[in-house]
Amino acid sequence: MFDEIEKLYKFNEDECYSKQDILQFIKDNNLTDILVDAPKYIREVFGDDIKLALELQYDPEDDLTELLIIIKSHYTPAETIELELKLLHTWWKNLKDKVRDKLDYMCE
């Protein structure tokens, strides 16, 4: 399954988190199936030409590490906000309680 995730997403590595850290987080939090299915739903809203990336972020205020699906949007800011809301109300609303504090998405 990790091979499939590696084909679907770019891994945003930084000085804190490596690709291996991201893959371990996915495994530890049982996010594999969701991440394999996510591009289908995201592309239904944003189109086939968007790029997707995965990135770990640490929130020191909540002492929480979370995986982000980064949606690389080529739309205007107003269009991107509209599409984010559509994604929220179609796909994400069914997942947010299941993945709370583990997975989120954002557009760039």
Summary of the structure (lengths in Angstrom):
residues: 108
radius of gyration: 13.5
end to end distance: 26.3
largest distance: 36.0
contacts: 282
relative contact order: 0.19
helix: 45%
strand: 23%
